[in-house]
């Protein structure tokens, strides 16, 4: 068994290049998102997005997935992607590179104690770890194509500082795309 398939798995999404192009156009046309007016993370209007990018839903349907939520993540600095766990459920999401993800790294961690937090500026909720020398890196990948990631495990993003902004898109699906990943051997994250 490939250990990386526990944390992430590259997938072949039909029409990916067309979806990527339309998605980036959508982001660039929305100053609030592209210029990071409030946060690094934005949930977009699903109906508006899918009418702008009509290939998204049927392409996911070919993988037996029904997308229901789309979010955009815009980074200008590593501090925009600290170690965190996304709110649960879902336990996994499909990530897609939109711009400047080459050379950036997403790392998954274990041996963590995490607490639920709310960003005071944006209101975004997530789980953040207590800083500890005991936290251990488990797996790392570069977002260079559609990838299912286990968003229920602590992870961070380190960008290639020569390519900014780094923009990615997350798609949440029914069923939860965690089914594309191998089961966690041991969940060494403690929620406090």
N, C-alpha and C positions, 0 to 999 in steps of 0.2 A: 504494500500500500504506500502510495506517495504521501508523505506527511503534509506537503503543501496543499493537497486536495482537502485537508481538514479546514484550512483557513481561506483559501482562494482557489478558483478554477477558471481558466480562460475558456470562453465559450464562443461558438460560431453563430453570431446573430445575423440572420438574413438582412440584407440592405443596410448593413452597418455604416458604410461610408456616406450614403445618402442621409441617413438619420443623423449622423455626426455633423454633416454640413448644415442641415436645417436647424439642428439644435443650437449650434454655435451662432447662426444667424439670429435665432430667437433671443439668445442671451445678449448679443451685441446690440440688438434693437431695444433692449430694456435697460436704461441707464441705472435704475435702482440696483439691478443685479450686477451688471458689468462694472460699474464704478464702486461696488460694495458700499452703498449708502448706509447700511445698517449693520451688516454682518458678512461673514464668509459664506454662510449657508442660507439658501432661499428655497422654499417650497413654491413651485410655480402653479398657476391655475391649470389644472389638468385638461379641461375642455379646450381652453385657449391654445395650450401647447399642442394637443393632439390634432387640432384643426390646422395648425401651422405645419405640423410634421405628421401627416396622415399615415406614413409607413410604420410608425412606431408600434401601434397596437397589433396590426396583422403580423408583423415580424416576430413579436414576442409570442403571439398565438401559435406560430409554427413551432415554438419550443414548449407548447402546452402551458404557457404562462399568460396571465391576464394582468397587465400593468394597471395600477390604480393610483400611484403617487409618484411624482417626479420632483426631484430637487437638484439644485445646482450648487456647486462648491467652488468658490473663487478664492485663490490664495495669491498673496504677494510676498509672503514671508512664512517661515516655518512656524512662527507662533500662531498662525491661523489654523494649523492642523495638529494641536497637541494630542497626547495620549488621551483617548476617550473611548467610550462605548456609546453607540447610538441608543435612543430609547427603544425598548422592547415591547411587543414584537414590531416588526419582523426580526428574525434572527440572521437574515442575510439579505443582501441587495445586489442588483446588477449595477456595476460601475462602468461608465464609458468615458474614455478620454475625449475631450473636446478641443483643448488647446494647451500646448506646452507641458505635456505630461512626460515627455521624453527625459530620462535621467532622474526623474523623481522616484522616491521609494516609499512604499507603504509597508510598515512593519507591524506585526502582531506580537502581543506580549502575554506572558503568563506570570503566575505567582504575584497577583495583585489583589489589593483591597480597594474597592471603589465605593464612591458615595454619589448619590444623585445631586446634580447641581443645576442652577438656572443662570444663564448669562444675563447679568443685570441690564445690559444695553439692548440685546436683541430678544430676550425672553426665550431663547432656544434652550431646551432641556437636554441633558446628557448625563452620563456617569463619568466621573473623573477619578483617577487613582490617587491614593495617598502617595506622595513622593517617598520612594524607598530604594535602597541599593539592592534589594532582593528581587525587584522586577527583572524578568528575563525575556529577551527577544526569542520568539519561537519561529518566525518565518517572515520573509520579505519578498515583495515583488514590485515590478515596474508596471504601471498602468499604460499598456501599449495597445490594448484592444478591449472588447467587452469582457468583463471579468465578474464572476460571482464572488463576493467577499462575505465572510462571516462578521457582520457588523456587531454581533453580540459578544465579541472578544475585544479587549483593549487593543487599539491600533492608533498609529499616528502617521503623518505624511511629512516627509522631508523633500523639499523641492529642489530642482536644479535652478539655482539662483541666477543662471544666465538666461533663463526662459521664463519671463513673467508677463502677464499673470498665468498661473496654472489653473485651468478650468476643467472640472469633471462633472458628470451627471450621474445621479443615482436614481434607479428605478426600483420601486417596491412592487411586488407581485403577489397574486393569488394563483396557485398555492405559493407559500413562502419558498423562494428559490434555494433555501438551505438544503433542500432535497438534492441539489446538484453536488453537494459537498459530502465528504466522508464524515462520519460521526466524530465528535470530540472524544479523544481517548480518555482524557481526564480534564475536567473543568477546574482549573486552579485559580478562579476568580471568585472573590468573596464580596458579595454586595452588602454594604453596611447601611 
